[in-house]
Amino acid sequence: MSASSAVRVRFAPSPTGYWHPGNARTALFTWLFARHTGGTFVLRIEDTDRARNTPEATENLLDSMRWLGMDWDEGPVVGGEYGPYLQSERLPIYREATERLLEEGKAYYCFATPEEVEAMREEQRARGVAAPKYDGRYRDYPVAEARRRVEAGERHVVRFRTEPGQDLIVHDIVRGDVAFRSDDLDDFVIVKGDGFPVYNWACVVDDTAMRISHVIRAEEHLSNTPRQILLYQAMGYDLPRFCHVPVVLNTQRKKLSKRDPGVRSILSYRDDGILPSAVMNYLALLGWSSGTEREFFTRDDLVEAFTLERVSPSPSVFDVRKLESVGAEHLRVAATDELLEMSIPFFAALGLCADPPTSDQRTAMWSAVDLLKTRAWNLQNLAESSVYLLRDDFPLDPQGVSKRLLKHEETPTALEAVATALEATTEWNLEAIEEAFRTATEGGGFHTGNAIHAARMAVTGSQKGPGLFECLYTVGRERVVERLRRTAQRIRAGELTGE
Ligand code: GLU
């Protein structure tokens, strides 16, 4: 690939608040496109809104991207040839570009106060103008006089001189050609009263300076693109390719908001122990599909399969239940050894092991993870459901006590018969366990189904979980036998209370 056709893309977040799935999805498409094409992924922090941007938000973003495995080739921390990558450190670059537009008469100083501008809009609204505009009152203000006022320190903004009568067509990779008219735009501000460039202006200067080939961003910016095209043209810059990716909606089909159920910061999913590969997989499905029914993708699969052409122009819907099911899929296929390392903090936080764990605890946790990884969607709920595997004092579900342990008179005797049979097995494997169990219940004239439910309650404390024989196998013979007998005794002694 020649230097001029090399793919260089950027993700350009404004660091306000925490990073949620909508932003992360846009970053992911950009990153996948870079990795798929062997291009360069640039991270640029658009921190020119001094009232809203915080260093914590930048840290949250960098940590989220690292956790998801979206590495950047140029940007904060790693640096690069076209830095600095924080817009707040690039002010001289914008100043120089602004100076050029001013000198060429393509931009001008405006001294209208915010109150004046508001009054102008109010007056237009009163006349029934739906989209009020700046009225151009400083358009033809004498240049020398304007310079003098600026040099004297008077507060001002810089406006772009929008010439009417132009068709502005955005050739968009996802949306096709979208036409705008310059008549609908006014002389918009490019440098604010505090001397900082507005988003549209800094973005054009930086995308050009950083040699960005494809501008991939959220659809909400499509309406900014005609203004940016005017700025590219005024500066004589080549246009990049544009690609506006569809909005992410909530399950009520409204724009995704931080208040929606299940919508949390990316780092809070990490804190719950959902695997990063699962979050990446789910985010990729928000607006992209491989063109087949397939929905399970590893990070490498996505890099291989992703193309912008398969990004849909229609909105996608964030559904936390779907995220959970993708989370479960990724846990199910993950290697137990790998999961064990990641699970330790979750077990330790619940007091189920020391940190670092003893070697016996490691062995027990390995078995717990291996058994439960097929039934959890994150490591938090995996650890929570493992208490009976790691400790003998686990809680009993009161509903299960009533329904499974106290309902039938034969239950304690059946549990004891099963205990005796399991104690006598010569081998401890699924087949031997099942056979001993069934022989004890059928041979003793007990109801096998009821005995299975009762044994599950006695050994795990819960009515749900993996197959009973797998549970018994993992808990281990000695503890199973002890739990079955203890439960039988407690039923007889009237020590168990249900709901
Ligand atoms: N800072 C803008 C945002 O976070 C970037 C838009 C763009 O990618 O051009 O929405």
Residues whose N, C-alpha, C, O or C-beta is under 5 A from the ligand:
A	BS01	LIG	A12 P13 S14 E46 C203 I216 R217
